[in-house]
Amino acid sequence: MRQHVFDELFLFHRLARDKVRRADRPHHNAHRDQKNRGVEHADLVVDALGEIASGNLSSLRGCPFVLGSAEDIGGRIGRGLLRSSGVSPVSKATSENVETLLALCEQGVGACFCPENLLHTALSPAQLAHLHILPLCPEASYPICFGYLSRSYPWSVLSEFIRIAREQTA
């Protein structure tokens, strides 16, 4: 039996902070286009990064989210952290597809939770540059295990699966 722990991350758009400051000026038109929607609360998030990393997500009240399904482990962890912090999330979109959530987050629609191992395979370095990426508390990690029957002969499919799993979890 092989076990690896996956760490969940919290992500939000980097440009959000400047957009908030401009929108708060009285002479600025507060109307935002589709791409910049969902970034209104980023100053609060940036100021509370330490609290968020420790698992206290109370500063995210009112922050827009793109959330994973409640049936998915990542979605369950993110929703659980929000609930334990007393936050009822403002959901702009939900999806069972992590790549979709990351694309929406990268476009500034809302913040999201994502397993660390999927982040670099789903987004390019240029897309990652648009995001604040914050590791979360140990409670946001989860183990994944797989077992297999030991055989006297090598099975190429199993060997390849183990190789890829080790590569992805290294």
Number of C-alpha atoms within 10 A of each C-alpha: 7 11 11 14 11 17 19 27 22 20 23 28 26 19 16 24 17 13 19 18 13 13 15 12 10 8 8 10 10 13 9 13 7 10 12 18 17 25 28 23 19 25 15 15 23 16 11 16 18 14 15 22 17 13 19 20 23 19 19 23 17 15 21 25 26 27 29 25 17 16 9 12 14 26 24 17 20 24 20 16 21 19 14 13 17 15 19 15 18 16 16 16 15 17 15 15 12 23 16 16 24 28 15 20 26 25 20 26 25 30 29 27 29 25 19 18 15 15 18 11 11 15 15 10 10 8 16 18 13 18 21 17 19 17 21 24 17 12 13 22 18 15 9 10 9 10 8 8 6 8 7 6 6 9 10 9 9 11 11 11 11 14 11 12 14 12 9 11 12 8
